[in-house]
Amino acid sequence: IPLDHSGGNYWGYMTDGYFAPDRHYACNKTPGGATAEWKAMVKAFHDHGIEVWMDVVYNHTGEGGNADGTKQNAQLSGLRGFDNIDFYALSGSDPASYFDTTGCGNNVNVATAAGRRLVLDSLSYWASQMGADGFRFDLAAELGRDAAPSYGFNPGAQLLRDIASFAGASNLDVVAEPWDIGAYGVGQFPGGWGEWNGKFRDATRRFFNGDLGGAGGLTYADVFYGDFGDYSDQGGPAKSVNFIVAHDGFTLADLVSYGAKTNASRSWPFGPSDGGSDGNDSSDSGQDQTLRRQRFRSLLTWQMFSRGVPMIVAGDEFARTQNGNNNPYNVDAPGTWNNYGMIATDSPHLTATGVSGEAYHNNFGTDAHADGKNALFQFARQLIGVRRAARALRQSDYAMAISFARNDGSGGFDSHSDRAVRIQLDGSSVGDTDYLLYVNNWSGTVTFTPPAPDAGKRWVRIIDTAAWAESHDNVWSDAEAATISGTYDVHAWSIVVLKAL
């Protein structure tokens, strides 16, 4: 969420000041107070080895467009008053008509020297003076738009190259949301940029609904492999930020609990809200609470074993819900905040919001591990630990082989028709060990056959996302993992992970 100074917008995407932290988050709201608190926060994170990244919004400003749809009315509180023509993209020669691909009415004109300087000076301030380690750029395709009259998206635009050069020289990370309303730039940003991979998101969501149509010409196998077509000559798989959900849209728990958004029908503290995407590739999982928990685990497992850099939203690790509201930008209330009380219970839906009004929906029920802890959180924590410890899952290039086969290991695998797939990661070639995934997105059980392990090795089961394993939080350490020497029946809509030991 943006931390530059903004007006009354809860999410902070209407920036008013690019060189000041947002006082909404500060205890000390006196002049200089927010800046001092920001620096103290950064130091505390750095002292614990944690980087601080910022969400930045340079594609438009808090001034917005024409206030009521007429050219006579517009807010003058910043750039419009300083130099309307240089800072904003205008439609034609009319200084009161604005070109808009952000949905906010006033594209910043990054084709001018003034527009580019504003962005670069702001980034320099936050990095050198405030200690930021990286930046995520909202609707970053807008920052690659050419001059009037076309304002076309140009992946080689001066500002995009300047940002990459600045980041490289300053040891910073920069990640693009590589689209806006009129441009889709996945796989096109210059070297030095990371990208939210929307193709990974869409192909993954569809595959786990049984839809093999993929996204952007890529199948589920392509995105698991690391999107070679887009990134083999653009910095490798580390450029692909693999996400399934983000801050706008459904939470991961809601993605498997609702077939459609519920924004308008929500009440306090969950809504109501307007807007929000109607194309979510979501499912209510047949109203089956057990299946929802299972599909939640399967999606996380797929994400953590895919080649690329996984991104999850804070709160998804314990399956937070917004009761189906996929755009609560206007709801600053406990229902849309992270409620960490959900971690210490088998029944997160019973956690109180702390205010009167609508309660959490009972989407996931009570897990089968009666230990007073959120089993999905326990699973996510251990799954992330598996990825962190496995060199095979953190490769920055495509050298390590990833092979796909049908469930019985036979040839003829086709990601356009096979909803059950055996995936082998050749981790031994990069100083790790091999991993084997059995992925079953059919509606019934599928029997998988493992390949022979390397000499002196055996396959052991470390993950099974199916409901039967909830009593063990669906994950096992190497020491307690069972040896799997023959075929294995994989339940519908679940994933099994074997490791060579």
ROFI-491370 format. One record per residue (C-alpha): residue in three letters; x, z, y. Coordinates in steps of 0.5 Angstrom, whole numbers, plus 500, padded with zeros to 3 digits. Example, Ala and Ser with C-alpha at 12.3 -4.5 7.8 and 13.67 -1.06 7.14 Angstrom:
ALA525516491 SER527514498 
END
This chain:
ILE500500500 PRO503498507 LEU506504511 ASP507500517 HIS503503523 SER496501522 GLY489502525 GLY483505522 ASN484501516 TYR484505510 TRP489501505 GLY493499512 TYR493492511 MET491491519 THR498492521 ASP499494529 GLY506496529 TYR512493525 PHE517498527 ALA513505526 PRO511509520 ASP503510519 ARG501517522 HIS495517517 TYR500519512 ALA504524516 CYS503532517 ASN507532524 LYS503527528 THR507528534 PRO511523537 GLY517522532 GLY514526527 ALA512521522 THR519518523 ALA522524521 GLU518525515 TRP519518513 LYS526519513 ALA526526509 MET521523504 VAL526517503 LYS532522502 ALA528526497 PHE527520493 HIS534518493 ASP537525491 HIS533524485 GLY535517484 ILE528513486 GLU528507490 VAL523507496 TRP520500496 MET515498502 ASP509493502 VAL509489508 VAL504485511 TYR507480516 ASN502474514 HIS497477520 THR496483524 GLY491488526 GLU489484532 GLY485479527 GLY481473529 ASN476472534 ALA472478534 ASP465475533 GLY466468531 THR466466538 LYS472464542 GLN471468548 ASN472474544 ALA478477541 GLN482483541 LEU488484545 SER493490543 GLY499487541 LEU502480540 ARG496476543 GLY498479549 PHE505478549 ASP505471547 ASN499468543 ILE502461542 ASP508463539 PHE506469535 TYR500466532 ALA498459528 LEU493455533 SER488450530 GLY490444535 SER492445542 ASP486450543 PRO489457544 ALA483461542 SER482457535 TYR486460530 PHE489457523 ASP487462518 THR489462510 THR489470510 GLY482471511 CYS483476517 GLY483470522 ASN490470525 ASN496467521 VAL502469524 ASN506463526 VAL513464522 ALA515456524 THR517459531 ALA523463532 ALA519468535 GLY515469529 ARG521469524 ARG525474529 LEU519479529 VAL519479521 LEU527479520 ASP528485525 SER522489522 LEU526488515 SER532490518 TYR529496522 TRP526499515 ALA532498511 SER538500516 GLN534505520 MET529508515 GLY532507508 ALA528502505 ASP530499498 GLY526493497 PHE519490500 ARG513487497 PHE510481501 ASP503481502 LEU500474501 ALA507471502 ALA506464501 GLU503464509 LEU511466511 GLY513459508 ARG508455512 ASP511449516 ALA509448524 ALA503445526 PRO499441525 SER500441518 TYR501448517 GLY503446509 PHE506451504 ASN514449504 PRO518453499 GLY524452502 ALA521454509 GLN527457514 LEU524464514 LEU523465506 ARG531463506 ASP532467511 ILE529473508 ALA533472501 SER539471505 PHE538478508 ALA536481502 GLY542479498 ALA547481504 SER543488504 ASN543489497 LEU535489497 ASP530487493 VAL524482495 VAL518481491 ALA513476494 GLU505476492 PRO506468492 TRP500465494 ASP495466500 ILE488463501 GLY490456501 ALA497456497 TYR499458490 GLY507458490 VAL508462483 GLY515459481 GLN516456487 PHE520461492 PRO527461493 GLY533464489 GLY533471491 TRP526473491 GLY522476485 GLU514474484 TRP508477482 ASN507472476 GLY499471477 LYS500466471 PHE502472467 ARG496476469 ASP491471468 ALA493468461 THR494475458 ARG487478461 ARG484471457 PHE488472451 PHE486479450 ASN479477451 GLY480472445 ASP480466450 LEU486461449 GLY486457455 GLY492460458 ALA493460466 GLY497455470 GLY498450464 LEU502456461 THR499460454 TYR500467452 ALA506465448 ASP509462454 VAL508468459 PHE510473454 TYR517469453 GLY518470460 ASP515463463 PHE521459462 GLY518453465 ASP517457472 TYR524461472 SER529458468 ASP532455474 GLN529460479 GLY533466477 GLY531467470 PRO526472467 ALA527478472 LYS524474477 SER517474474 VAL514481476 ASN509481470 PHE503485472 ILE496485469 VAL492489475 ALA494491482 HIS492495487 ASP486490489 GLY482489483 PHE480493477 THR484498475 LEU486497468 ALA481502465 ASP476498469 LEU478492466 VAL476493459 SER470497461 TYR466492466 GLY464485465 ALA463485473 LYS464488479 THR459494481 ASN462494488 ALA455494492 SER451499487 ARG457504488 SER455511492 TRP460516495 PRO465517493 PHE466511489 GLY463506494 PRO459502496 SER464496498 ASP463489500 GLY468483497 GLY472483491 SER473478486 ASP468475482 GLY473472477 ASN476478473 ASP477476466 SER474483464 SER470485459 ASP465491458 SER468491450 GLY461491448 GLN460498451 ASP465501445 GLN469507448 THR473507442 LEU475500443 ARG476500450 ARG481505449 GLN484501444 ARG484495448 PHE487499454 ARG493501449 SER494494447 LEU495491454 LEU500496456 THR504494449 TRP504487451 GLN506488458 MET512492456 PHE514488451 SER514481455 ARG520478458 GLY520480465 VAL519486470 PRO513490468 MET509493474 ILE503498473 VAL499501478 ALA500509479 GLY494512476 ASP493507470 GLU498511466 PHE492516465 ALA487511465 ARG484512472 THR477509474 GLN474507480 ASN467506476 GLY467499477 ASN469498484 ASN474492485 ASN475493492 PRO475500495 TYR479498501 ASN474502505 VAL473508501 ASP478513503 ALA475519498 PRO477523492 GLY473518487 THR478512489 TRP484517489 ASN489519483 ASN486525480 TYR492528476 GLY487533473 MET485527468 ILE492528465 ALA490535462 THR484533458 ASP482530452 SER476528456 PRO478525463 HIS471523465 LEU469530465 THR474532471 ALA471533477 THR472529483 GLY472535488 VAL466533492 SER458532491 GLY456525489 GLU457520484 ALA461523478 TYR466519474 HIS463514469 ASN464516461 ASN467509460 PHE473512455 GLY469518452 THR474523448 ASP480521445 ALA481523437 HIS487527439 ALA484534440 ASP490537444 GLY488538451 LYS492532453 ASN490525455 ALA492521449 LEU492515453 PHE497518458 GLN501521452 PHE502514449 ALA503510456 ARG509515457 GLN512514450 LEU511507451 ILE515506457 GLY520510454 VAL521505449 ARG522500454 ARG527504458 ALA531505451 ALA531498449 ARG536493451 ALA532488448 LEU526489453 ARG530488459 GLN534482459 SER535478465 ASP536471462 TYR533467456 ALA539468451 MET536473446 ALA531469442 ILE524470441 SER520467436 PHE513466434 ALA509465428 ARG503465424 ASN501472421 ASP503470414 GLY510467417 SER508460416 GLY510454420 GLY505451425 PHE503456430 ASP499454436 SER498458441 HIS492454443 SER488456437 ASP492462434 ARG489469436 ALA493472431 VAL501472432 ARG507475429 ILE513475435 GLN520477433 LEU525479438 ASP532478436 GLY535484439 SER541485435 SER544479438 VAL544483445 GLY547489442 ASP540492440 THR536492434 ASP530487432 TYR523488434 LEU517485431 LEU510485434 TYR503484430 VAL498482435 ASN491481433 ASN486479438 TRP481476432 SER474480431 GLY476483424 THR482485421 VAL488480419 THR494481414 PHE501480417 THR507479413 PRO514481415 PRO520477415 ALA526480411 PRO530485415 ASP537484416 ALA542486411 GLY542494411 LYS536494415 ARG529496414 TRP522495418 VAL519502421 ARG513502425 ILE513505432 ILE507503435 ASP500502432 THR494501438 ALA489501433 ALA484507434 TRP486510427 ALA492512430 GLU490516436 SER491523432 HIS498521433 ASP498518440 ASN499511437 VAL507512437 TRP512515433 SER519516434 ASP525513430 ALA526519426 GLU518520424 ALA517512423 ALA514510417 THR518504413 ILE513498412 SER516494407 GLY510489405 THR504486408 TYR500490414 ASP493490415 VAL492490423 HIS486492426 ALA482487431 TRP484487438 SER490491436 ILE498491436 VAL503494431 VAL510494433 LEU516494428 LYS523496429 ALA529494425 LEU533501423 
END
